[in-house]
Amino acid sequence: MDPLLHSLFRPLQVNGSDPSTYYIEQKPSVALRAYVACYWESGPTGRDAASLSWMGEEEAVDRVLPDGCTDILFEYDSVSKRQDMSYCGTFTHPFVSTRQAGSQTRIFAVRFFPGGAHYFHGMPTHLFTGGNYRLEDLWPESIAVIGERILEARDFNERVRIMDEYLNQLLLRQRTNDCDLMKNLLHRIFVSGGSVGVKELAEREAISERQLNRKFGQWIGISPKKFSEVVRFQSVLHSIQSGGGLDWTELALKHSFFDQAHLIRDFRRFYGDSPLTAAKDLRKLSDFYNTRPEASAILKI
């Protein structure tokens, strides 16, 4: 992949709105920026039980949105001292991630830019689409050793350093060839905001639609049509995040929907609710970030 693609596509998530948890992100080193979108971590804030008593026994819920990325997850429970390592493939429907009130589980993760993980695991990415798999069963090299080091690390910055060094070393040893075709295809999709059709993509790159679908299955994990729909959804989400007066008809036209009803119907598929709800969620998230003591450590992507 090309690090310049990141300037064209910056997928949004709505993590971090719950006051009982924190959510932080950090960029990878320069050598990895073509492949890794960010490192991220979430966990309990560490506030005492009394300060959170108003929450009762309710679960903390985060909405997880389709973004074309895949993730390595290190999930650690400080009570049981157990760590689970997994690889989450590309998904095309929103889902919720819940955390029981009082849970001490922390998640440290690597979010790969679309197509980036294939450089490291070398397997067709469609094998993992829509699922969450044991990392030890599929990842090259001795990931268990890295898992132990991350488990023992003092803080988020040290976990980032350990994972960044590991991925840099692994990148140098892998033999997965670069793919100029995929760079071109992603560039066209990102520039169009996900509005370019599969037939046009194939014609512009002088390949068959069958070959196009095969390449996307190998590198991205979903079809070019579905991936373009995810990119368009993310483009709409960015427009909503930018604030100001929202005219849904203008928004529909801007993002090449037939009409407002088409926009809302399509948006619900990927967000799980209406654009109006998304606008409220994003405003709440923005206020939350702006009042967080560690806001300077959060990278908006």
Secondary structure, 3 states (H helix, E strand, C coil): CCHHHHHCCCCCCCCCCCCCEEEEEECCCHHHCCCEEEEEEEEECCCCCHHHHHHCCCCEEEEECCCCCEEEEEEEECCCCEEEEEEECCCCCCEEEEECCCCCEEEEEEEECCCCCHHHHCCCHHHHCCCEEEHHHCCCCCHHHHHHHHHHCCCHHHHHHHHHHHHHHHHHHCCCCCCHHHHHHHHHHHHCCCCCCHHHHHHHCCCCHHHHHHHHHHHCCCCHHHHHHHHHHHHHHHHHHCCCCCCHHHHHHHCCCCCHHHHHHHHHHHHCCCHHHHHHHHHHHHHHHHCCCCHHHCCCC
